[in-house]
Amino acid sequence: MRADKYKKRKKKRTWLKAVGIILLLLLIGGGVFAYNIYHSMRAAVDTMHKPVKSKNSRAGELNFGKEQPFSVLLLGVDQRKGDVGRSDTMIVMTVNPNKESVEMLSIPRDTRVEIVGRGTQDKINAAYAYGGVKMSMDTVQNFLDIPIDYYIKVNMEGFSEIVDALGGVTVNNNLDFSYGGYHFPKGQIDLNGKKAINYVRMRKQDPRGDFGREERQRAVIQGIIDKGASFSSLTHFSDVFQALGKNIETNLSFDDMVSIQKNYRNARKNIEKFQLQGQGQMINKIYYFVVPESERQKAHDRLKTHLEL
């Protein structure tokens, strides 16, 4: 029963994988910005920029000019007022411009690991609650035994602000349902931020379960991409950048992003997603997702090879 319960909830926030792809496109996508758009973007990135002193295990300094592969830890944090929150979504992305590819490893939030800085075994999402971004980066780096160069932290509730900043999105809905106080009829529907969040959260009423929810997530993400690429969205660019600045933190600087755009843009041609394999287990009356050493090693080897280390 515990394993079944885990399967039902392990994708609770898998929509953030798609958000991760959008963030990656933001970092390595092309595009020519008008003068005022450029400066609005720079101001937003300056607001997002939050350096962190993690224990990076990389030998030598990373140089974007030399097109070296690099890694990013994506943290999806459900932050509430007065609560630090936990990183309920953790994705490690490795970007390789030589192979023109991106690897995305999803780490289940209940994964049992050593929390670096505390010397205890706990769920990996507890690292953020104990020590924020730094402890999360150090713990993931220690667990996978690869350097974690950068991080991107997304406030879950900020997703709705980004949708609203774009003026809403349009999707083609194939299931009639109500959720979160909203009704979603079949056919083409318009979603504002709050509707979009509830649209992608519903699972139990869908006979396809998580598969149906993932399809809705992709539809909303596609709506965001379509709206963002349209000429009409240019009228919303200030709101969009403001929403990004309020809800995203990263140690990537504006200059870093410019270098990535210049040297890594083709990496988005091939995005491969995979997840750690393991099983649920009760330890001292606490549920954990236990990853066998062989599976951890497999993930390590794959990412290390992609980083060309």
Secondary structure, DSSP 8 states (H G I E B T S, - for coil): -HHHHHHHHTTTTTHHHHHHHHHHHHHH------HHHHHHHHHHHHHHB---------SS---GGGT--EEEEEEEE--BTTB---EEEEEEEEEETTTTEEEEEEE-TTBEEEETTTTEEEETTHHHHHHHHHHHHHHHHHHHTS---EEEEEETTHHHHHHHHTT-EEEEE-S-EEETTEEE-SEEEEE-HHHHHHHHH--TT-TTTHHHHHHHHHHHHHHHHHHHHSGGGGGGHHHHHHHHHHHEEES--HHHHHHHHHHSGGGGG-EEEEE---EEEEETTEEEEE--HHHHHHHHHHHHHHTT-
